[in-house]
Amino acid sequence: MTYELLIGQRLYSSWSLRGWLCFDAFDIPCRVETVEIYSDGFSSRVADFAGGTSVPAVITPEGGRLTDTLAIAWHLAEAFPDRGLLPEAPTERAMARSMIAEMHSGFAALRRSCPMDLSRAWIGFVPDADVRADLDRIEGLWAGALDISGGPFLFGAYTLADAFFAPVAARIAGFGIEVSPSSWDYVAAHLDHASFRRWRALGLAENRWLSVYDQPFEAGPFPAPASIAARDVETR
Ligand SMILES: N[C@@H](CCC(=O)N[C@@H](CS)C(=O)NCC(=O)O)C(=O)O
């Protein structure tokens, strides 16, 4: 028995990205199923899976039903204490939990104005005061952690805190939002992370484009780092 994870379309479902990163970035196996957000069958599929109303959702090997990313994150941190899901030092660990909680419950203006779309970038977006306030707070949080750790991720090595901010990095990149040089380095580290690259590649391969994510701006290519050549996978 393994974990089962239900996600939405990879190019667009930011919460699904967070949930999946909680597994993939820490090499925790799970069997992934997808359901189309904005489809007629979405609600019944999600309800049938684990009884919830949104994606991601998880069924644990023991049959536990987890219907929220925070629950998924805390469960995996508890079940896999040696995989580095949270920083080791108690103060950093507490800060990571706080940043995850703040991301989970906040930044509504940024989320509303800049939906995640990993298929393209938008040229000409100008953040309004509410979006700028969200970004200022996010950049402050990032700087507070990065100044201590030295990066490349918030607490040095990749943790759940980074998994929760991955969609924000994608929004900043996709909407061409101006941020400080250290914030941009952190965004670039996300775009170059193996799990993020894998997720985006799988998303592009889904070949499903949602017009509901169209924006009133000129579209350009998503600023992904250069592709890595495919290689033989005879061994792991
Ligand atoms: N609080 C939830 C939020 C999940 C969420 O809003 N997911 C979106 C997809 S990105 C969704 O399923 N929306 C459909 C709906 O809520 O009906 C979590 O952290 O898991």
The ligand as an SDF file (V2000), in Angstrom:
LIG
                    3D

 20 19  0  0  0  0  0  0  0  0999 V2000
   -7.4010   24.9610    1.7300 N   0  0  0  0  0  0  0  0  0  0  0  0
   -7.2290   24.0950    0.6550 C   0  0  0  0  0  0  0  0  0  0  0  0
   -7.3460   24.8870   -0.6230 C   0  0  0  0  0  0  0  0  0  0  0  0
   -7.3540   23.9860   -1.8100 C   0  0  0  0  0  0  0  0  0  0  0  0
   -7.9560   24.6630   -3.0300 C   0  0  0  0  0  0  0  0  0  0  0  0
   -8.5520   25.7680   -2.9590 O   0  0  0  0  0  0  0  0  0  0  0  0
   -7.8220   23.9780   -4.1750 N   0  0  0  0  0  0  0  0  0  0  0  0
   -8.4000   24.4370   -5.4180 C   0  0  0  0  0  0  0  0  0  0  0  0
   -7.5560   23.9920   -6.5900 C   0  0  0  0  0  0  0  0  0  0  0  0
   -6.0670   24.9060   -6.7650 S   0  0  0  0  0  0  0  0  0  0  0  0
   -9.7450   23.7640   -5.6110 C   0  0  0  0  0  0  0  0  0  0  0  0
   -9.8460   22.5620   -5.4550 O   0  0  0  0  0  0  0  0  0  0  0  0
  -10.7740   24.5410   -5.9480 N   0  0  0  0  0  0  0  0  0  0  0  0
  -12.0520   24.0010   -6.2350 C   0  0  0  0  0  0  0  0  0  0  0  0
  -13.0430   24.2500   -5.1630 C   0  0  0  0  0  0  0  0  0  0  0  0
  -12.6570   24.6960   -4.0500 O   0  0  0  0  0  0  0  0  0  0  0  0
  -14.2180   24.0110   -5.4320 O   0  0  0  0  0  0  0  0  0  0  0  0
   -5.8790   23.3920    0.8070 C   0  0  0  0  0  0  0  0  0  0  0  0
   -4.9670   23.9560    1.4020 O   0  0  0  0  0  0  0  0  0  0  0  0
   -5.7600   22.2470    0.3510 O   0  0  0  0  0  0  0  0  0  0  0  0
  1  2  1  0
  2  3  1  0
  2 18  1  0
  3  4  1  0
  4  5  1  0
  5  6  2  0
  5  7  1  0
  7  8  1  0
  8  9  1  0
  8 11  1  0
  9 10  1  0
 11 12  2  0
 11 13  1  0
 13 14  1  0
 14 15  1  0
 15 16  2  0
 15 17  1  0
 18 19  2  0
 18 20  1  0
M  END
$$$$
